[in-house]
Amino acid sequence: MRNRFPAPLTAIAAAAMIYAFTAPPAFAQAPPDNSNLGNQGVPQGRQGGRGRGRGARPPSRPTPHWPDGRVNLGPLPGEKGVWSGQAGTTIITNRNGIDNFGQNLPTNLKVDDVPFQDWARALYLYRVGTLTKDDPHVRCKPSGGARLFHTPYGFELVDMPELGRLYMIEVGGPHTWREIYMDGREHPADLDPSYLGHSIGHWEGETLVVDTVGYNERFWISREGPPTTEKLHFIEHFTRTDYDDLRYEATIDDPGAYTKPWSGGWNIRWTPGEEMYEYMCQENNRDVKHMYGGER
């Protein structure tokens, strides 16, 4: 059996506990700007796949469906579009200003209410306090779990029923893609842990439910870095409430890092007219702000 928390990581967590109680907050807490929020707390301006605001959005069309009744998670035939990356959103309402509060679900937990085990809370605070400099994403590693859905430049959900598969593909991962088995199979009994795990999915009415296990301990499940272990069981719900909105909620069940399961998520906006494009993440990458904790 693999050691879920090897000795080097134990040392990091111990250091993190010291850091968490001695270091000042790494982010200034600016008062929120509500000037661009509508009645439901959703920005009125359209946030494109490449971060471009485009003015007020017209009323949304109904949720699209395929002829067999399944929800269409992509564009209508003859149209183009991607789901926005919403890079600022998180699965926790973060007090340090990482999150895009206008998109987060109202049910999201605040940091103090997340049922961390002591070592996991300390490591989380260390990651946030050091500007998430150790985020695997900035080192060109795959974006697993919810991390895929808040990476810039957008993503697609590609349903291929003839193959019994659904694919989740993003631009800024770079080009991370997940394969969701929709053919009724179970998880293999003995998985080799990986960044993306093993995913199986099914429909519950209008909602796509994805069940994933087999993650390694090197990936980050969310951009601010809530720790996870190889015991993680991750369940996601995707509900396209209308043409322009996708409600995303994830449940983290990891007895190696948390005292009980907990959930979080956000609303993802549709960006019409956009398509996937080539994005390179190269060796010797330098994300100065995150990898070094500030300007250099």
PEKA-V867002 format. One record per backbone hydrogen bond with DSSP energy under -1.0 kcal/mol. CO is the residue of the C=O (numbers start at 0). NH is the residue of the N-H. Records with the same first field share a line. If there is no record, write none. Layout:
CO = NH / NH
//
This chain:
5 = 9
6 = 10
7 = 11
8 = 12
9 = 13
10 = 14
11 = 15
12 = 16
13 = 17
14 = 18
15 = 19
16 = 20
18 = 22
27 = 29
33 = 36
35 = 43
37 = 40
41 = 37
47 = 50
51 = 47
54 = 45
60 = 242
63 = 71
65 = 68
69 = 65
75 = 78
79 = 272
81 = 270
82 = 154
85 = 88
91 = 93
92 = 110
93 = 96
98 = 100
99 = 102 / 103
102 = 266
104 = 107
108 = 92
109 = 112
110 = 113
113 = 115
114 = 258
116 = 120
117 = 121
118 = 122
119 = 123
120 = 124
121 = 125
122 = 126
123 = 127
124 = 128
125 = 129
126 = 131
127 = 130
129 = 132
131 = 134
134 = 137
135 = 138 / 140
136 = 139
143 = 146
144 = 147
151 = 171
153 = 170
154 = 82
155 = 168
157 = 166
159 = 162 / 164
163 = 181
164 = 159
165 = 179
166 = 157
167 = 177
168 = 155
170 = 174
175 = 169
177 = 167
179 = 165
180 = 200
193 = 215
197 = 212
198 = 180
199 = 210
201 = 208
203 = 206
206 = 203
207 = 237
208 = 201
209 = 235
210 = 199
211 = 233
212 = 197
213 = 193
221 = 224
228 = 231
232 = 252
233 = 211
234 = 250
235 = 209
236 = 248
237 = 207
238 = 240 / 246
243 = 269
244 = 241
245 = 267
246 = 238
247 = 265
248 = 236
249 = 263
250 = 234
251 = 261
252 = 232
253 = 256 / 257
256 = 116
261 = 251
263 = 249
264 = 104
265 = 247
267 = 245
268 = 83
270 = 81
286 = 290
287 = 291 / 293
//
